Amino acid sequence: MKFKPLLILCLAASAVFAQTAPSIGQGPGYHDPRSPFKPLEERADIVSWKLLSQVTARAEKKKIIPTFPAAVQALDRKTVKVQGFMMPLEAGDKQQHFLLSSVPTTCSFCVPAGPEGLVEVRTRKPVRYTLEPVVVEGQLAVLTDDPYGLYYRVEDGNAVN
């Protein structure tokens, strides 16, 4: 994947900055009111970004170590639904490997959230790229030592409504 070095740098910087208390109107899942997109609505059948963003991180030597609350750890290797905005990792109209973000992207070169607001997704069938939110169902992996600095991954996913 061509974008992984840039992604690693952005996620590492986000994790370090996430250790300080965010200002009002910032932080995981913050939706800028100037955005043309509506914020994601909470749904009972979908894992909440509020829950996923409760992870904390600490720097240890040259690594960022995430600490997940028990409610998040309980989701590891469970089939779940997550909702978010697609961030393609490669060119093309259809994607099988992409990121879901808790907030919409406003710049094609920027990561709109830190690792607590992103889920890496791998699907069985390609999903057509859209600016609208998508829901993906698959097995969630809670990542404690991902080489790219990610905290969550959905594997063997399917796009659902």
N, C-alpha and C positions, 0 to 999 in steps of 0.2 A: 504494500500500500504506500503510495507516494506521499501522503499527507501526514504519516505518523510522526516524523521528527517535529514538525510544527505543532501537532496536537500534543505531543509530550511536553514541549516547552510551555504551551498555553495552560495545560492542566497542572503542571508543577507550579507555575506562577499563581494560578487560581487557588491551589491548595494552601500555599504559603499565605496569601492575602486573606484567605477564609479564616485564618486563625485569629484575626483581629475582628472585633465586633463591627458589623456593617452599619453604615449610616442609615438613617431612615430613608426608605425608598430604594434600598439596595439589598443584596443578599440572595440566597437560594430561592428560585421561583419568582423573583420580583418581576413584575410586568410593567414596563414603562407605559404610562397612559398615553404617550404620544405615538405608540405603535399602532399601525393600522389593523393589527390582529387582536381578537378578543382573548383574554386570559383563559386558561384551561379551567373548566368547571370540575369541581370534585365530584366523583362518582363512586358509589358504594362498591361496584364491581371491579374497580381499578385501584391498583396500589397508588397511594397518595404520594405526591412529591413532598408534601410536608413531612411524611414519615421518612422517606428516603434521604431528605436533607438534614436529618437529625444526626448524621455521622459527624464525628469530630476527628481532627487530624493533629498529629504532632510530628515535628521533625526529629529524626533520629539518624545521626551521622549524615549520610547523603541521601536519605530516603524520607518520604512522607508516609507515616503509618496511620491508617484509618482505624477508628474505634467505632463499632456499630452498636446501637442499642439492641436489647434482646428482641424487640419486636421486628427489627430488620434482620437480625441473624436467623430468626425463625423462618424467614422467607427463602433462605438459601436452599437451592435445588427443588423449590416448589414451582408448580405451574401457576403463573400469574398473568394478569393483564396490566400493561403500562400504556400510558397515553403521552404523546408529546409531538414535537415538531421535528420533522426529518432534517437531518444534516447529512447529505451524501458524502461518502468518503472517496468516491470515484466518479468519473463522468458517466452520464447515461440517464435515460428517462426512467429506467427501472433499476431498483437497488435490492441486493440481497445482503449487503453489509453496510450499515449506516449507524449514525448516532441519533438517538431521540433526545431532545432537549426539553426542559421544563418551560422554557420561554422561546418565542420565535427568534429566528436569526434576523439580524438587521444588516449584516455585512457578510459577504461570502468568504471573507478571510478571517473572521473573528469567531471565537467560541463564546456563545452568549451566556454560558453558565460555567461554574466550576465543576469538578468531578462529582459533586453531590447533586448536581442538576442535569446529569447526563447518563444515558444508558446505551451501551454498545449493543447493537441488535444484529443477529444473523438469522435470516429467514429461509425456510425451505423453498419457497417460490418467490420470484421477484415481486417487489412492491413498487407501484408507480409513484414517482416523486410528486409531492404536492406541498403547497404552502399551508394547507389546512392541517389540523391535528390528525394524527393517525393513532389507532389502537393496535397493539401487537400483543399476542398471547404466546407464551413460551416458558421455558424453564429459566428462572432467574438464578444467576450466580452472584453471590456477594463476594467481592474480590478483596482480599487483604494484602496481596503483593503483586498487583498487576504491573508488568514492565512499562506500560504506557500511562500509568497513574489513574486508571479508571477504577471506579468503585463498584459498578454494576454491569452485568452483561445478561442479555436474553439470548438463549440459544434455541435452535430448532423452532423458531417462531413462525407465526402466521399472522397476517393482517386480519383483523376482525372489526366489527362495528361496535 
